C-alpha cells in the first residue's frame, strides 16, 4: 500500500507551561519560583505543540488528560459514579479513581504515584504515571531549560468491530489486522501505513465464507479510500485484495452471478463461493486497452458474461465494455445533453465521476439513475440484439 501523506514525522510534541514553586524536580529547582514546562514526545505521525498550565500538588506534577487522549489514541469512559476513569486503546488499558493512588495498568494493580483529581471538570493525572502507561522512558529534568521531559511515548490508536462472536481490530500504528475469539488472538494481515479513518463491513456468503471489508478513508476532506477485502474460511484468510479509489468515482462490485469478485485495480478475480478457488482472472488494463499506462486502475461496478461496467479510478467515467469485441461506450455521452457532456466529460481530480449509478439489468436493458441538485433522472441503455 502506498503511503498517503507527503510528510511523516518521527514524533509529536505536547507542551504544558505553568508558574509554580513546587514540582517533581530536584530540591534546588523545586525551592525556587520558576516557570516549569512539561514536554511529552510521541512516536507517532504528525507534529502538534499545545501549551497548557501544569498543576503541582504535594510535589507531584499533573497534566490534564485531554492533552494525551488524542495523541495517544485513547478513549476515556467513566463509570456511573463519575469517579473511576477507564482509558482504552489498541492493546492498551488503564484505569484510575479520583482521589486514589491505586490504579490498574494493562490488567495489573499499580501505585500511580499521586492522587488524580478534577479541576474545571477536567481530570488530572500524575506525569510519571502517564509516561509509564504510554510506554515511555523516565521523566527527566533539564535545569537549564526548566523542563520536565517524557520521551518516546506510544500511540495506541485503533479501531475494532464484532461479527458473529469474533472481534476484528486494527492498529493504526502498525496496520496489523487481528481477529480475537474465545481468548485467542490471530493476526490476519497487514493493511499498511497511513491509516486515518477505518470502517468495517461484514458479510456471510451462502456457502459459509466470511467477507471482511475494511475501508480506510484519507486525504482532506477524506475523499480517497483504500478498500481492503478479505475472504475467510474457518477463521483463516484464503484470498484478499486492495483497491484505491476516489470516493466520488463509485465502488467496485463484490458479487456477480453467484461468484465473488476481488479487484486490485489491475486484475479482477472471480472466486468460487465455498472453496475460494479462482475461476477466472481478467486483465483490466488489457480489457480497457491501457496496458502501457501503469498509472491507470479500474473499479468494476458490474460484470456479466457479455458486458462489463467499468470506471477508471482516475476519471470516474462509467464505461460499458463489450467483453467479446472490446468495444467501449462512455455512457454519459449517450445520456446527457451537450451542456452536460461539457461538464461531466471534464476530469476533476478532486471530484471525478459522472454521477451515474447502475441500478440493474433486465434482459438487454441496462438501467441507470442520475442524481444532481436533488433531482433524480432515470436512463435506460438497450444492448444490441446480438449481445
C-alpha positions in Angstrom: 0.0 0.0 0.0 1.3 3.5 -0.9 2.0 6.0 1.9 -0.8 8.6 1.7 0.9 11.5 3.4 3.7 13.7 1.9 5.3 14.4 5.3 5.9 11.9 8.1 7.4 13.0 11.4 9.1 10.7 14.0 7.4 12.4 17.0 4.8 14.9 18.1 5.3 17.2 21.0 2.8 18.4 23.6 4.0 21.4 25.7 2.5 22.4 29.0 3.6 25.6 30.9 2.9 26.8 34.4 4.2 29.0 37.2 4.9 27.0 40.3 7.0 26.9 43.4 7.0 23.1 43.8 7.3 20.4 41.2 8.6 16.9 40.8 12.1 18.4 40.5 15.5 18.3 42.2 15.3 20.1 45.6 17.4 23.1 44.3 15.0 23.7 41.5 11.8 23.0 43.5 12.7 25.6 46.1 12.8 28.4 43.5 9.8 30.0 42.0 10.3 29.3 38.3 8.4 28.6 35.1 8.1 24.9 34.6 7.4 23.2 31.3 6.4 19.6 30.7 7.3 18.2 27.2 5.8 14.9 26.0 7.2 13.4 22.8 5.1 10.8 20.9 6.4 8.3 18.4 3.6 9.0 16.0 2.8 10.7 12.8 2.4 14.5 12.7 3.6 17.3 14.9 1.5 19.0 17.5 2.5 21.6 20.1 0.0 22.8 22.6 0.5 25.0 25.7 -1.4 24.5 28.9 -0.9 25.2 32.6 0.5 22.3 34.6 -0.7 21.7 38.1 1.6 20.9 41.0 0.3 19.3 44.2 2.3 17.9 47.1 5.5 17.8 45.0 3.8 15.9 42.1 3.4 17.2 38.6 0.0 16.6 37.0 -1.3 17.1 33.5 -4.9 17.3 32.1 -5.9 14.1 30.3 -7.3 15.8 27.2 -3.7 16.6 26.3 -2.9 12.9 25.9 -6.1 11.2 24.7 -5.9 12.2 21.1 -2.2 12.0 20.8 -2.1 8.5 22.4 -5.3 7.3 20.6 -7.1 6.6 23.8 -10.8 6.6 24.6 -11.9 7.8 28.0 -15.1 6.4 29.7 -16.4 7.0 33.2 -18.3 4.7 35.5 -21.8 5.6 36.7 -20.4 7.3 39.8 -18.2 9.6 37.7 -15.2 8.7 39.9 -13.5 5.9 38.0 -11.9 6.7 34.6 -11.1 4.0 32.1 -8.7 4.6 29.2 -8.7 2.1 26.3 -6.7 1.9 23.1 -5.3 -0.8 20.8 -3.7 -3.3 23.2 -3.7 -0.7 26.0 -5.9 -0.1 29.0 -5.5 1.7 32.3 -7.9 3.0 35.0 -7.7 5.4 37.8 -10.1 6.6 40.6 -10.4 10.3 41.7 -8.6 10.7 45.0 -6.9 7.3 45.0 -3.2 6.5 44.4 -4.1 3.0 43.3 -4.9 2.2 39.7 -4.9 -0.5 37.0 -2.4 -0.7 34.2 -2.9 -3.4 31.5 -4.8 -5.6 33.9 -2.4 -5.2 36.9 -2.8 -3.2 40.1 -0.3 -0.3 40.3 0.5 2.7 42.5 0.2 5.7 40.3 2.4 8.0 42.4 -0.2 10.6 43.1 -3.9 11.1 43.5 -5.9 12.0 40.4 -8.3 15.0 40.8 -10.7 17.0 38.8 -10.3 20.7 38.1 -12.8 22.7 36.0 -14.4 19.3 35.0 -11.1 18.0 33.7 -9.3 15.0 35.1 -5.6 15.4 36.0 -3.1 12.5 36.2 0.5 12.3 37.5 3.0 12.9 34.7 5.2 9.9 35.8 2.2 7.6 35.6 1.3 8.9 32.2 4.8 8.3 30.9 4.8 4.7 32.3 1.3 3.9 31.0 2.2 5.1 27.5 5.4 3.0 27.3 7.8 5.9 27.5 11.1 6.3 29.4 11.7 8.0 32.7 10.7 11.6 33.3 13.8 13.7 33.2 14.6 17.3 34.5 16.6 19.8 32.5 17.6 22.6 35.0 18.9 24.9 32.2 15.6 24.8 30.2 13.4 24.4 33.4 11.9 21.4 31.5 10.4 18.1 32.5 10.6 15.6 29.6 9.0 12.3 28.9 10.0 10.9 25.6 9.2 8.0 23.2 5.6 7.8 24.3 3.5 5.5 22.2 0.1 5.9 20.5 -2.4 3.1 20.8 -4.9 4.3 18.2 -7.0 1.5 16.7 -10.5 0.5 15.5 -12.5 -2.6 16.2 -15.8 -4.2 15.3 -17.5 -7.5 16.1 -19.1 -10.0 13.8 -20.6 -13.4 14.7 -18.7 -13.6 18.1 -15.3 -12.5 16.7 -13.8 -9.1 17.3 -11.8 -7.7 14.4 -9.3 -4.9 15.3 -6.7 -2.9 13.5 -3.7 -0.9 14.9 -3.4 2.4 13.2 0.3 2.5 14.1 1.4 -0.8 12.6 -1.5 -1.5 10.2 -1.9 -5.1 11.6 -5.4 -6.5 11.5 -6.4 -9.1 14.1 -9.3 -11.4 14.9 -10.0 -12.3 18.5 -12.3 -15.1 19.6 -12.5 -17.4 22.6 -9.4 -15.8 24.2 -7.3 -16.4 21.1 -5.9 -13.5 19.0 -4.8 -14.2 15.4 -3.1 -11.8 13.0 -5.0 -11.8 9.7 -2.9 -9.4 7.5 -1.2 -6.0 7.4 -3.1 -3.1 5.9 0.0 -0.9 5.6 0.7 2.6 6.8 -1.2 5.8 6.6 -4.5 4.6 8.3 -6.7 7.5 9.1 -10.4 6.7 9.4 -11.2 3.0 9.4 -14.6 1.4 8.9 -15.6 -2.3 8.9 -18.2 -4.2 6.9 -19.0 -7.9 7.2 -20.9 -10.4 5.1 -21.5 -14.2 5.3 -21.7 -15.9 1.9 -24.3 -18.6 1.1 -21.6 -21.3 1.3 -20.1 -20.2 4.6 -17.2 -17.8 3.8 -16.8 -14.7 5.8 -16.2 -11.5 3.9 -14.4 -8.7 5.8 -14.2 -5.3 4.1 -12.1 -2.7 5.7 -12.3 0.9 4.3 -9.6 3.4 5.1 -10.6 7.0 4.3 -7.8 9.5 4.0 -7.0 12.9 2.5 -8.8 16.1 3.0 -11.8 16.1 3.2 -11.3 12.3 3.2 -12.1 12.0 -0.5 -10.0 8.9 -1.0 -10.1 5.4 0.3 -8.3 2.1 0.3 -10.8 -0.8 0.1 -9.5 -4.0 1.6 -11.5 -7.2 1.0 -10.6 -10.4 2.8 -12.2 -13.8 2.4 -12.0 -16.0 5.4 -12.6 -19.7 5.7 -12.7 -21.3 9.2 -11.1 -18.1 10.6 -8.2 -18.0 8.1 -7.6 -15.7 5.2 -7.8 -17.5 1.9 -8.0 -14.6 -0.5 -7.6 -10.8 -0.3 -7.4 -7.7 -2.4 -7.0 -3.9 -2.1 -8.3 -1.2 -4.4 -7.6 2.5 -4.0 -10.4 4.9 -5.0 -11.6 8.4 -5.1 -14.9 8.2 -3.2 -16.8 10.2 -5.8 -15.9 7.7 -8.5 -18.1 4.8 -7.3 -17.3 1.4 -5.8 -16.3 -2.0 -7.1 -18.8 -4.8 -7.1 -18.4 -7.8 -4.7 -20.7 -10.3 -6.5 -21.6 -11.3 -10.0 -23.8 -14.3 -10.9 -23.1 -16.0 -7.6 -19.4 -15.5 -7.7 -17.2 -13.3 -5.6 -15.1 -10.5 -7.2 -11.8 -9.5 -5.9 -10.3 -6.4 -7.6 -6.9 -4.7 -7.1 -7.4 -2.2 -9.9 -5.3 -4.2 -12.3 -6.6 -7.8 -12.0 -10.2 -8.9 -11.4 -10.5 -12.4 -9.9 -13.8 -14.4 -10.0 -13.9 -16.5 -6.9 -16.0 -19.6 -6.3 -18.0 -19.4 -3.1 -17.3 -22.0 -0.5 -13.9 -23.2 -1.9 -12.3 -19.8 -2.6 -10.9 -21.2 -5.9 -10.1 -18.6 -8.6 -12.4 -19.4 -11.6 -11.2 -16.6 -13.9 -8.7 -13.7 -13.9 -9.4 -10.7 -16.0 -6.6 -8.3 -17.0 -8.4 -4.9 -16.6 -5.8 -2.7 -18.3 -5.7 -5.2 -21.2 -9.5 -5.2 -21.5 -9.6 -1.4 -21.4 -6.7 -1.0 -23.9 -4.4 0.8 -21.4 -1.8 -1.9 -20.7 1.1 0.6 -21.3 -0.3 3.1 -18.7 0.9 2.0 -15.3 -0.9 4.8 -13.5 -4.4 3.7 -14.5 -6.5 1.3 -12.4 -10.2 0.3 -12.6 -13.2 -0.3 -10.5 -15.7 -2.9 -11.9 -19.2 -2.0 -11.0 -20.9 -4.9 -12.7 -19.8 -7.9 -14.7 -21.7 -10.2 -17.0 -20.6 -12.8 -19.5 -21.2 -10.4 -22.3 -20.6 -6.9 -20.9 -18.9 -5.1 -18.0 -19.4 -1.7 -16.4 -16.0 -0.3 -15.5 -14.8 3.0 -14.2 -11.3 4.4 -14.3 -10.4 5.3 -10.7 -8.8 8.4 -12.0 -11.5 9.9 -14.2 -14.5 8.2 -12.6 -16.2 7.9 -16.0 -18.5 4.8 -16.3 -17.8 2.8 -19.4 -19.8 0.0 -21.0 -17.4 -2.7 -22.3 -18.3 -5.5 -24.7 -16.3 -8.4 -23.3 -16.3 -10.2 -26.7 -15.4 -7.4 -29.1 -13.7 -4.9 -26.7 -15.8 -2.0 -27.9 -16.4 0.7 -25.3 -19.1 3.3 -24.7 -18.8 6.2 -22.2 -22.3 6.2 -21.1 -22.6 9.9 -20.1 -22.1 10.8 -23.7 -25.2 8.7 -24.6 -27.4 10.0 -21.8 -26.6 13.7 -21.2 -27.1 16.6 -23.5 -24.4 18.7 -25.0 -24.1 21.1 -22.0 -23.9 18.2 -19.5 -21.3 16.5 -21.7 -19.1 19.5 -21.4 -19.3 19.4 -17.6 -19.2 15.7 -17.0 -16.6 15.0 -19.7 -14.0 17.2 -17.9 -12.0 15.2 -15.4 -11.9 16.8 -11.9 -9.0 15.5 -9.9 -10.8 16.3 -6.6 -14.3 15.1 -7.6 -14.1 12.8 -10.6 -17.1 10.9 -11.9 -20.2 11.4 -14.0 -22.8 11.0 -11.2 -24.3 7.9 -13.0 -25.5 4.9 -10.8 -26.2 1.5 -12.3 -29.5 0.2 -10.9 -29.8 -3.2 -12.6 -30.3 -5.2 -15.7 -33.4 -6.6 -17.3 -32.7 -8.7 -20.3 -30.9 -6.5 -22.8 -31.8 -3.3 -21.0 -29.4 -1.6 -18.5 -30.9 0.8 -16.1 -29.2 3.9 -14.6 -30.0 6.9 -12.4 -28.5 10.3 -12.3 -28.7 12.4 -9.1 -27.9 16.1 -9.3 -29.2 19.1 -7.4 -31.8 17.0 -5.6 -33.2 15.7 -8.9 -33.2 12.1 -10.0 -33.3 11.2 -13.6 -33.5 7.7 -15.0 -31.9 6.3 -18.1 -32.0 3.0 -20.0 -29.4 1.7 -22.3 -30.5 -1.1 -24.7 -27.9 -3.6 -25.8 -27.8 -4.8 -29.4 -29.8 -7.9 -30.0 -26.5 -9.8 -30.7 -25.4 -9.1 -27.2 
